[in-house]
């Protein structure tokens, strides 16, 4: 289940542990992990508008960036400069993983500046945004934060919220409570965050685990939980959320929606209202092992459909129809 974009508190941009937040957004699915360094992100995915800089992704997601440490939203200006993730460290963290990530797809954007909406790094289905700090980021920090965010991507792909049986098994292994450990619980108590920390602790390299701890210190360290590592490894063999050729919808910012499915067969996707009237037709975009359709949330006349229920179906009939509530 894809939820609305989380509103996160604006924290000081000081180097920290892997306690970053989830991003309810999606990039176009591509084969493998593709990392865009800060220079490429700034050049190809950012643009200025009315004196402000915006990050604009192919999915239609759009965020304003904070370009100065003197901005009032920055509680602690640090040394007065933004310090970006190093693409070589991200690659090194990937190389050090002991988890089979074949078939996992994600676009990783190293941000030149933090997002105003949330100063932290974030992740969602097929997407990781790595936010800079106001002091030099250690290698350990970069590895731990990236692997934590990658844990979110793996969870969305291999253990989606719709897999109730899988989540029940994970919650039981971890000793979590369905009453206390919810998506609205304090950050360290949220099941998705616990999963991402378990992923980092169990499968990240030595730099990703340099401090030897996890965010929620009240929980047993994952290495000491019998059967946990085996269960998490087992999801690598599970069919991904798009694996059966089913059509999946990922609402993104400003009412836009990315539809996608695994496979290479292409056809136009149609969006209908509840009465069956066709509102829009969207051409396909092939990306590696999957096909995506990026809809801007408007009907053919340009009317925004925020808050409305719509249905989407590919004309070849594969994958069935999917119901979406267009975000406001």
PEGI-V218141 format. One line per field, one symbol per residue. ss: DSSP state (@ for helix, = for strand, . for the rest). phi: phi as a letter, one per 30 degrees, with the letter a starting at -180 (. if undefined). psi: psi as a letter, one per 20 degrees, with the letter a starting at -180 (. if undefined). A space follows every 50 residues. Layout:
ss=???
phi=???
psi=???
This chain:
ss=....................======......====.@@@@@@@@====. .=====.....=====................=...@@@@@@@@@..... .....=====...==......====.====..=.....@@@@@@@@@@@@ @@@@@@@@.....@@@@@@@@@@@............@@@.@@@@@@@@@@ @@@..................@@@...@@@@@@@@@@..........=== =.@@@.======......====.....=====..===..======..=.. ...=....======......=====...
phi=.ccddddcddcddcebddbdcdccabcddbdiccccddddeddcbbbcah iccbcbcedjdbbdcccbdddedddbdhcjbccddceddddddddddccd cejdcacccdddbddddadddabaeibbcccdccbedddddddddddedd eddddddcbdddddddddddddediccddccbdcdeedcdedddeddded ddbdddddbddibbecddcdeedccdidddddddddcdddecddiddbcb dbdiidbccaadjcdcadcccbdddiddcabbddbdbicbbbbccdicdd cjddcdiccbbbadddidiicbcbcddd
psi=pprrpppqqoqqmqpaamkrrqpmrqrpprpaopporhgggggijqqqol jqppporhiiqpqqqoipiiphiohoicjjqpoqqphhhgghhghiqkpo jpippqppoophqqqhhpirqrqaojppooqrrjrpprhggggggghghh hgggghhhmrhimhgghggghghikqpihhnrhjrqgiipghhgghhggg hhirahhikhijrrgniiqpphijopigggghhhihiqprhjhjjqpppn qaqkiqppqqqqripqrqpqpqahjjpphqppqqopndjrpqoopjjqai ijppkpiqprqqpqiiipiaqpppopq.
